[in-house]
Amino acid sequence: MAYLIYDIGTGNSRVSIVSEQKEMIGLRTFENRYYRDFRYKDALYFKPEEMLLEVMRCTGELLKAHPEVRIEAVTATSARESIVLIDRDGRWFYGLPNIDNRGEEWMDAIPGKDEVYRKTGRWVSTVFSAGKLMGLKKRCPDIYTRIEGITSLSGWIGYVFTGELVMEYSQACETQLFDIGKREWDEKLCALFGINPGILPRVCAASVPLGRVKGSLCEELGLQKETVFTAGGADTQAAVYGTDACEKEIVIV
């Protein structure tokens, strides 16, 4: 038995099959494609549907190359701060990568920066999801008003496979809308950035089963109907965890 693992990165992404003994059985990669939004000084976006085509292409190739492997479960990790926007029909229609800085010109006006740091452990910066959403709302209200929900890239893969919209804790920490002490979304943080808290998904811990993979995907990919998808975390945090680092040790990822 083995696991199907997605790692959606910044420059490129990977699909792999890993054995229960943590041995790499197979790997496929593709380069991520971004588009410039010239309404801002420094803004990039990606098309989730376009990315999903590459994800599924690599998945199909990989599973076809290893027909002898039985996939027990599926999971995903991904770059921090990147988010996918979901509309009221449940469609993933817009993607904001971590390298998007569309909120830059409004960051100086954010009040209570010390309070933001106290709750999130992050200084105010456009790199985090809150700043991206704020910039989107300021200049592209037509896109912002379509948002019914958001999630991380890894959470999006889980949504594609199960229909469950969640965000794992280490990914939620990178939004700057999440109180890391209370482990919950914070309405005051949302208000500082002008973000509707209603678009934020439920949060969960890594390794929590989201449910079985959709029957249509099992049939398309040749997976067993009992195949389960489990929540995965942010790539950097997952990498640090994988080193088995102890207290007071320094890890460079």
C-alpha positions in Angstrom: 0.0 0.0 0.0 1.1 3.6 -0.6 0.0 7.2 -0.5 -0.7 9.8 -3.2 0.8 13.1 -2.2 0.5 16.6 -3.7 3.0 19.4 -3.1 1.8 22.6 -4.7 4.7 24.9 -4.6 5.6 28.4 -5.7 7.7 27.8 -8.8 6.6 24.3 -9.5 4.5 21.5 -8.1 4.8 17.8 -7.6 2.7 14.7 -7.5 4.3 11.6 -5.8 3.5 8.1 -4.7 5.2 7.2 -1.4 5.2 3.8 0.2 4.3 3.1 3.8 8.1 2.8 4.4 8.5 6.4 3.3 10.2 5.4 0.0 9.5 7.4 -3.2 7.9 5.1 -5.7 7.2 7.7 -8.4 7.2 11.5 -9.1 5.8 13.9 -11.6 6.4 17.7 -11.7 5.0 20.7 -13.6 5.8 24.4 -13.6 3.3 26.8 -12.2 2.0 29.5 -14.5 1.2 33.0 -13.3 -0.4 36.0 -15.0 0.4 39.7 -14.3 -2.4 42.0 -13.2 -1.5 45.4 -14.5 -4.0 47.2 -12.3 -1.4 47.0 -9.5 2.3 47.7 -9.2 3.2 44.2 -8.3 0.3 41.7 -8.7 0.2 38.1 -10.0 -2.6 35.6 -10.1 -3.1 32.0 -11.4 -6.0 30.2 -12.9 -7.0 27.3 -10.6 -8.7 25.3 -13.4 -5.6 25.6 -15.5 -3.5 24.3 -12.6 -5.9 21.5 -11.9 -5.5 20.2 -15.4 -1.8 19.9 -14.8 -2.4 18.3 -11.4 -4.7 15.7 -12.9 -2.4 15.1 -15.9 0.5 14.3 -13.6 -1.7 12.1 -11.4 -2.9 10.1 -14.3 0.5 9.6 -15.7 1.9 8.6 -12.3 -0.8 6.1 -11.5 -0.7 4.6 -15.0 3.1 4.1 -14.6 2.6 2.2 -11.3 -0.6 0.0 -11.7 0.7 -2.4 -9.1 0.4 0.1 -6.3 -2.7 0.3 -4.2 -3.3 3.9 -2.9 -4.5 3.8 0.7 -4.9 7.6 1.2 -4.3 11.0 -0.5 -3.0 14.2 1.1 -1.6 17.6 0.0 0.9 20.2 1.2 1.5 23.5 -0.4 3.2 26.9 -0.4 2.1 29.2 2.5 0.1 32.4 2.0 -1.3 31.3 -1.4 -5.1 31.1 -1.6 -7.9 29.9 -3.9 -11.2 31.8 -4.2 -14.5 29.9 -4.3 -17.7 31.4 -5.6 -21.3 30.6 -4.5 -21.6 27.8 -7.0 -18.6 26.1 -5.5 -16.3 26.9 -8.4 -12.6 27.8 -7.9 -12.4 30.9 -10.0 -9.3 32.8 -9.0 -5.9 32.2 -7.4 -3.6 34.5 -5.4 -0.1 33.1 -5.0 2.3 34.0 -2.2 4.3 36.1 -4.6 1.3 38.4 -5.2 1.7 41.8 -3.6 -1.5 43.6 -4.7 -2.1 45.0 -1.2 1.2 46.8 -0.9 -0.1 50.4 -1.2 -2.6 50.0 1.6 -0.4 48.2 4.2 0.8 51.5 5.9 -2.8 52.5 6.7 -3.5 49.3 8.7 -4.1 50.4 12.3 -3.2 48.4 15.4 -0.1 46.7 13.9 1.1 45.6 17.4 -2.2 43.9 18.0 -2.0 42.1 14.7 1.5 40.8 15.6 0.3 39.8 19.1 -2.5 37.7 17.7 -0.9 36.3 14.6 2.9 36.2 15.3 3.3 38.0 12.0 4.1 41.7 11.2 1.7 43.3 8.8 2.8 42.5 5.3 1.2 42.1 1.9 2.7 38.6 1.6 -0.1 37.3 3.8 -3.5 36.4 2.5 -5.3 39.3 4.4 -3.2 41.9 2.5 -3.9 40.2 -0.8 -7.7 40.1 -0.2 -7.6 43.8 1.0 -5.9 44.8 -2.3 -8.4 42.8 -4.3 -11.3 44.4 -2.5 -9.9 48.0 -3.0 -9.3 47.8 -6.7 -11.2 44.7 -8.0 -14.5 44.7 -6.2 -16.0 42.7 -9.0 -13.8 39.8 -8.2 -14.0 40.3 -4.4 -17.8 40.3 -4.3 -17.8 36.9 -6.0 -16.0 35.3 -3.1 -18.1 32.8 -1.1 -15.1 31.0 0.4 -11.4 30.8 0.4 -8.8 28.1 1.3 -5.1 27.4 0.9 -3.7 25.5 -2.1 -3.5 22.3 -0.1 -7.0 22.9 1.2 -8.1 23.4 -2.3 -6.8 20.0 -3.4 -8.8 18.5 -0.5 -11.8 20.4 -1.7 -11.4 19.1 -5.2 -11.1 15.5 -4.0 -13.8 15.5 -1.3 -16.0 18.6 -1.6 -15.1 19.6 2.0 -13.9 23.2 2.3 -11.4 23.5 5.2 -8.1 25.1 6.0 -5.5 23.4 8.1 -4.1 25.2 11.2 -0.6 25.9 9.9 -2.1 27.4 6.7 -4.6 29.5 8.6 -1.7 30.9 10.6 -0.4 32.4 7.3 -3.5 34.4 6.5 -3.0 37.1 9.3 -6.7 36.6 10.1 -6.2 33.8 12.5 -5.6 34.1 16.3 -2.8 31.6 16.9 -3.4 31.6 20.7 -7.1 30.8 20.5 -6.8 28.7 17.3 -9.7 30.5 15.7 -10.6 33.2 13.1 -10.6 36.6 14.6 -13.3 39.1 13.7 -11.3 42.1 14.8 -8.4 41.1 12.5 -10.9 40.7 9.7 -12.2 44.2 10.4 -8.8 45.8 10.3 -8.3 44.5 6.8 -11.9 45.0 5.7 -12.4 41.3 5.1 -15.8 39.5 5.5 -15.2 36.7 8.1 -18.0 34.8 6.4 -15.7 33.7 3.6 -13.3 31.9 6.0 -13.6 28.1 6.1 -13.6 25.8 9.1 -10.1 24.9 10.4 -8.7 21.5 11.3 -5.5 19.8 12.2 -3.2 18.1 9.8 -3.8 14.3 9.3 -7.6 14.8 10.0 -9.6 12.7 7.4 -11.8 15.0 5.3 -13.7 12.0 3.9 -13.5 9.6 1.0 -12.4 10.7 -2.4 -15.3 11.5 -4.7 -16.6 8.5 -6.6 -16.2 10.3 -9.9 -12.5 10.9 -9.2 -11.9 7.4 -8.0 -13.4 6.1 -11.3 -11.4 8.6 -13.4 -8.1 7.9 -11.6 -8.6 4.2 -10.9 -8.5 4.6 -7.1 -10.3 2.3 -4.7 -13.7 3.6 -3.5 -12.5 3.5 0.1 -9.6 5.9 -0.6 -9.5 8.6 2.1 -8.2 12.2 1.8 -6.5 13.6 4.9 -5.7 17.2 5.6 -2.1 18.3 5.0 -0.2 21.4 6.3 1.9 24.3 4.9 5.1 23.2 3.2 7.6 24.9 5.4 6.0 23.8 8.6 5.7 20.2 7.2 9.4 20.3 6.2 10.4 21.4 9.7 8.3 18.7 11.3 9.8 16.1 9.1 13.3 16.9 10.5 12.3 15.7 14.0 13.8 18.9 15.3 13.9 19.4 19.1 13.4 22.4 21.3 16.1 25.1 20.8 17.3 23.5 17.6 17.4 25.7 14.4 16.0 24.4 11.1 16.8 26.0 7.8 14.3 25.1 5.0 
